[in-house]
């Protein structure tokens, strides 16, 4: 073991949860390394406006990402823009991370912060209009559509919850669903049917309308093929997410691809923690990811001391 250079904590993923873990790890004087294969900030950097992060009511994703990273660096955390291909657990409990390119890093604890990506519609203009009338988190961005016309695409719990939430803010809400019945739980189904939300049944979105920003959609009725144009100020897509958990498949307990972790962010594998959107949780936002990062480091510090 003396021949190995061992980190105290390696954080895989530089989203808000990972960078907050970097702040807390560095502040605890633990050797802390953040590994990020793309860019720090994760999905947060694609958010044009963030108005619900405490004390920063007028920030944006890029600005908040940079502030978080500088904060982590201030306390000694380091960042390396490399991906992780494999995690192995040695006999003494040390985790060996094989990086893209073949380099290896050893660490006492691992914090998984790879996040998830929203499942997309796969339509033209979808990427172009993300943040310009099209979003994937109504709770995050719904406030921008006060007294405006919006739609939610989906039929599960999240989609119905989003539509109900928006119905208290927007002047008009459509719920576009591809089937003739919702997949959401019965309580939510009852509430949505008693609300003023208009459900567009048996329909899929064929086209997103607009030039510089989203102005509406064209839907297709699956039963008769008829098309309908719906003019909108905003569209929220709520058809599920894709957790980036393939790295630890078979190593930690998963639920539909999301990592199962307790209130201390501990996974089923000792010394491995999960934070942010990648883990099973009811609310996925910047602030909840940041909270996870702090909790995970607290648990990891205790684990390191005990082992």
C-alpha positions as CSV (number, residue, x, y, z in Angstrom):
1,X,0.0,0.0,0.0
2,X,2.9,2.3,0.6
3,X,3.8,2.2,-3.1
4,X,0.4,3.5,-4.1
5,X,-0.6,7.1,-4.0
6,X,-4.0,6.9,-2.4
7,X,-6.6,9.7,-2.5
8,X,-9.0,10.1,0.4
9,X,-12.0,10.8,-1.8
10,X,-12.5,10.6,-5.6
11,X,-15.6,12.2,-6.9
12,X,-16.8,10.9,-10.3
13,X,-18.8,13.7,-11.9
14,X,-18.5,17.4,-11.6
15,X,-22.2,18.4,-11.3
16,X,-23.4,20.5,-8.3
17,X,-23.4,17.4,-6.0
18,X,-19.9,16.5,-7.0
19,X,-18.5,20.0,-6.7
20,X,-20.2,20.5,-3.3
21,X,-18.6,17.3,-2.2
22,X,-15.3,18.8,-3.4
23,X,-15.9,21.9,-1.2
24,X,-16.6,19.7,1.9
25,X,-13.8,17.2,1.2
26,X,-11.2,19.9,0.8
27,X,-12.5,21.8,3.8
28,X,-12.1,18.7,5.9
29,X,-8.5,18.5,4.7
30,X,-9.1,15.2,2.9
31,X,-7.2,14.6,-0.4
32,X,-10.0,15.2,-2.7
33,X,-10.1,14.8,-6.5
34,X,-13.0,15.5,-8.9
35,X,-13.0,13.5,-12.2
36,X,-15.2,15.0,-14.9
37,X,-15.2,13.6,-18.4
38,X,-17.0,16.5,-20.1
39,X,-17.4,19.9,-18.4
40,X,-18.0,20.9,-14.8
41,X,-21.5,21.8,-13.9
42,X,-23.3,18.9,-15.6
43,X,-26.9,19.7,-16.7
44,X,-26.8,22.9,-14.7
45,X,-24.7,24.6,-17.3
46,X,-27.5,24.4,-19.9
47,X,-29.9,26.3,-17.6
48,X,-30.1,29.9,-18.8
49,X,-31.5,31.3,-15.6
50,X,-31.5,30.0,-12.0
51,X,-33.7,31.9,-9.7
52,X,-34.3,29.4,-6.8
53,X,-30.8,28.9,-5.5
54,X,-30.5,30.6,-2.0
55,X,-28.8,34.0,-2.0
56,X,-28.3,33.9,-5.8
57,X,-31.7,34.8,-7.3
58,X,-30.4,36.1,-10.6
59,X,-27.7,33.7,-11.6
60,X,-27.3,31.2,-14.5
61,X,-26.0,27.7,-14.8
62,X,-22.5,28.6,-16.2
63,X,-21.9,31.3,-13.5
64,X,-23.0,29.0,-10.6
65,X,-20.9,26.1,-12.0
66,X,-17.8,28.3,-12.1
67,X,-18.4,29.7,-8.6
68,X,-18.8,26.2,-7.2
69,X,-15.6,24.9,-8.8
70,X,-13.6,27.9,-7.6
71,X,-15.0,27.3,-4.1
72,X,-13.9,23.7,-4.2
73,X,-10.4,24.6,-5.4
74,X,-10.2,27.3,-2.7
75,X,-10.3,24.5,-0.1
76,X,-7.8,22.3,-1.9
77,X,-9.9,20.0,-4.0
78,X,-8.5,19.2,-7.5
79,X,-10.3,18.5,-10.7
80,X,-9.1,16.4,-13.7
81,X,-11.1,16.2,-16.9
82,X,-11.0,12.5,-17.4
83,X,-13.5,9.7,-17.5
84,X,-13.6,6.5,-15.5
85,X,-13.8,3.2,-17.3
86,X,-13.8,0.8,-14.3
87,X,-13.9,0.5,-10.6
88,X,-12.3,-2.4,-8.8
89,X,-12.2,-3.0,-5.0
90,X,-8.9,-4.3,-3.7
91,X,-8.6,-6.8,-0.8
92,X,-7.8,-4.0,1.7
93,X,-10.9,-2.1,0.6
94,X,-9.0,0.5,-1.5
95,X,-10.9,1.4,-4.7
96,X,-8.9,1.3,-7.9
97,X,-10.2,3.5,-10.7
98,X,-9.1,2.8,-14.3
99,X,-9.4,6.0,-16.3
100,X,-10.0,6.6,-20.0
101,X,-6.5,6.1,-21.5
102,X,-5.4,3.5,-19.0
103,X,-4.2,5.5,-16.0
104,X,-5.1,4.2,-12.5
105,X,-6.1,6.1,-9.4
106,X,-6.5,4.6,-5.9
107,X,-8.8,6.0,-3.3
108,X,-10.3,5.2,0.1
109,X,-13.8,6.4,-0.8
110,X,-15.7,7.1,-4.0
111,X,-18.6,9.5,-4.5
112,X,-20.7,8.8,-7.6
113,X,-22.0,12.0,-9.1
114,X,-22.5,11.1,-12.8
115,X,-26.0,12.4,-12.9
116,X,-28.8,11.5,-15.4
117,X,-29.8,12.9,-18.7
118,X,-33.5,13.7,-19.5
119,X,-35.1,11.4,-22.0
120,X,-35.7,13.5,-25.1
121,X,-38.4,13.5,-27.8
122,X,-35.8,13.1,-30.6
123,X,-37.3,15.9,-32.7
124,X,-35.7,18.6,-34.7
125,X,-35.2,21.9,-32.8
126,X,-35.3,20.1,-29.5
127,X,-31.7,20.9,-28.6
128,X,-31.9,24.4,-30.2
129,X,-34.9,25.3,-28.1
130,X,-33.7,23.8,-24.8
131,X,-33.8,26.8,-22.4
132,X,-35.7,28.8,-25.1
133,X,-39.2,27.6,-24.3
134,X,-38.4,23.9,-23.9
135,X,-37.3,22.4,-20.6
136,X,-37.2,19.2,-18.6
137,X,-37.9,20.4,-15.1
138,X,-41.1,22.3,-14.5
139,X,-40.3,22.8,-10.8
140,X,-37.0,24.4,-11.8
141,X,-38.3,26.7,-14.5
142,X,-42.1,26.9,-14.2
143,X,-41.9,30.4,-12.6
144,X,-40.8,31.8,-15.9
145,X,-44.2,31.0,-17.4
146,X,-46.5,32.8,-15.0
147,X,-49.8,33.7,-16.7
148,X,-48.6,32.0,-19.9
149,X,-49.6,28.9,-21.9
150,X,-47.6,25.8,-21.4
151,X,-47.7,22.1,-22.1
152,X,-46.3,19.0,-20.4
153,X,-45.5,15.9,-22.4
154,X,-45.8,12.6,-20.6
155,X,-48.2,10.5,-18.5
156,X,-46.3,9.3,-15.4
157,X,-46.1,10.7,-11.9
158,X,-43.6,13.4,-12.8
159,X,-45.6,14.6,-15.8
160,X,-48.9,14.9,-13.9
161,X,-47.2,16.5,-10.9
162,X,-45.6,19.0,-13.3
163,X,-48.9,19.8,-14.9
164,X,-50.6,20.3,-11.6
165,X,-47.8,22.5,-10.4
166,X,-47.9,24.6,-13.6
167,X,-51.7,24.9,-13.3
168,X,-51.2,27.1,-10.3
169,X,-48.9,29.4,-12.2
170,X,-49.8,29.4,-15.9
171,X,-52.9,30.7,-17.6
172,X,-53.4,27.5,-19.5
173,X,-51.8,24.0,-19.2
174,X,-52.0,21.1,-21.7
175,X,-50.9,17.6,-20.8
176,X,-50.0,15.7,-23.9
177,X,-50.0,11.9,-23.5
178,X,-49.6,9.1,-26.0
179,X,-52.1,6.7,-24.4
180,X,-55.7,6.9,-23.5
181,X,-55.0,6.5,-19.8
182,X,-52.3,7.9,-17.5
183,X,-49.6,5.9,-15.9
184,X,-49.5,8.1,-12.8
185,X,-50.7,6.9,-9.4
186,X,-54.5,7.0,-8.8
187,X,-54.4,10.0,-6.5
188,X,-52.6,12.1,-9.1
189,X,-55.0,10.9,-11.8
190,X,-58.0,12.0,-9.7
191,X,-56.4,15.4,-9.0
192,X,-55.5,16.0,-12.7
193,X,-59.1,15.1,-13.8
194,X,-60.5,17.5,-11.3
195,X,-58.1,20.3,-12.3
196,X,-58.3,22.8,-15.2
197,X,-55.5,21.0,-17.1
198,X,-56.6,20.0,-20.6
199,X,-55.4,16.4,-21.4
200,X,-54.6,15.8,-25.0
201,X,-55.1,12.0,-25.2
202,X,-53.6,9.5,-27.6
203,X,-51.2,12.0,-29.0
204,X,-47.5,12.4,-29.7
205,X,-45.6,15.6,-30.7
206,X,-44.7,15.5,-34.3
207,X,-43.1,18.9,-34.7
208,X,-41.8,21.8,-32.5
209,X,-42.7,25.2,-33.9
210,X,-40.7,28.4,-33.7
211,X,-37.7,30.2,-35.2
212,X,-35.6,31.7,-32.3
213,X,-37.7,30.1,-29.5
214,X,-40.5,27.6,-29.1
215,X,-43.9,29.0,-30.1
216,X,-45.9,25.8,-30.2
217,X,-46.2,22.1,-31.3
218,X,-48.0,20.0,-33.7
219,X,-49.5,16.8,-32.3
220,X,-50.7,13.7,-34.0
221,X,-53.7,11.7,-32.7
222,X,-52.7,8.0,-32.8
223,X,-56.3,6.8,-33.3
224,X,-57.1,8.7,-36.5
225,X,-53.9,10.4,-37.6
226,X,-55.4,13.9,-37.3
227,X,-53.0,16.7,-36.5
228,X,-53.5,19.6,-34.2
229,X,-51.4,22.8,-33.7
230,X,-51.1,24.0,-30.1
231,X,-49.7,27.5,-29.6
232,X,-47.5,27.6,-26.5
233,X,-45.1,29.8,-24.6
234,X,-43.4,26.8,-23.0
235,X,-43.1,23.0,-23.2
236,X,-41.8,20.6,-20.5
237,X,-40.8,17.1,-21.5
238,X,-41.4,14.6,-18.7
239,X,-40.9,11.2,-20.2
240,X,-38.2,9.9,-17.8
241,X,-34.5,10.2,-17.4
242,X,-31.5,8.0,-18.2
243,X,-29.2,7.6,-15.2
244,X,-25.5,7.4,-16.1
245,X,-24.9,4.4,-13.8
246,X,-23.5,1.8,-16.1
247,X,-20.1,2.2,-14.5
248,X,-21.4,0.6,-11.2
249,X,-23.9,-1.9,-12.6
250,X,-23.5,-5.1,-10.7
251,X,-21.5,-3.3,-8.0
252,X,-24.2,-1.4,-6.1
253,X,-27.9,-1.8,-5.8
254,X,-29.9,-0.1,-8.6
255,X,-33.6,0.7,-9.1
256,X,-34.5,1.2,-12.8
257,X,-30.9,2.3,-13.3
258,X,-30.9,4.8,-10.4
259,X,-28.5,4.1,-7.5
260,X,-30.2,3.1,-4.2
261,X,-28.6,5.1,-1.4
262,X,-29.8,5.8,2.2
263,X,-30.1,9.2,3.9
264,X,-26.4,9.3,4.3
265,X,-25.9,8.8,0.6
266,X,-24.4,5.3,1.3
267,X,-24.8,2.7,-1.4
268,X,-24.9,-1.0,-0.9
269,X,-21.1,-1.1,-1.3
270,X,-19.1,0.2,1.7
271,X,-17.0,3.3,0.9
272,X,-19.1,4.2,-2.2
273,X,-21.6,7.0,-2.1
274,X,-24.1,8.4,-4.6
275,X,-25.2,12.0,-4.8
276,X,-27.5,14.1,-7.0
277,X,-29.6,13.0,-10.0
278,X,-28.0,9.6,-10.3
279,X,-29.6,8.3,-7.1
280,X,-33.2,7.4,-6.2
281,X,-34.8,10.5,-4.9
282,X,-38.1,12.5,-5.1
283,X,-36.7,15.9,-6.1
284,X,-33.8,16.4,-8.5
285,X,-32.6,20.0,-8.3
286,X,-29.3,21.9,-7.9
287,X,-29.9,22.5,-4.2
288,X,-30.8,18.8,-3.4
289,X,-27.7,17.6,-5.3
290,X,-25.5,20.1,-3.3
291,X,-27.0,18.8,0.0
292,X,-26.2,15.3,-1.0
293,X,-22.6,16.3,-1.6
294,X,-22.2,17.6,1.9
295,X,-23.9,14.6,3.4
296,X,-21.8,12.1,1.4
297,X,-18.5,13.7,2.5
298,X,-19.6,13.6,6.1
299,X,-20.3,9.9,5.8
300,X,-17.1,9.2,3.9
301,X,-15.0,11.0,6.4
302,X,-16.4,8.8,9.1
303,X,-15.8,5.7,7.0
304,X,-12.2,6.7,6.4
305,X,-11.6,7.2,10.1
306,X,-13.1,3.8,11.0
307,X,-11.1,2.0,8.3
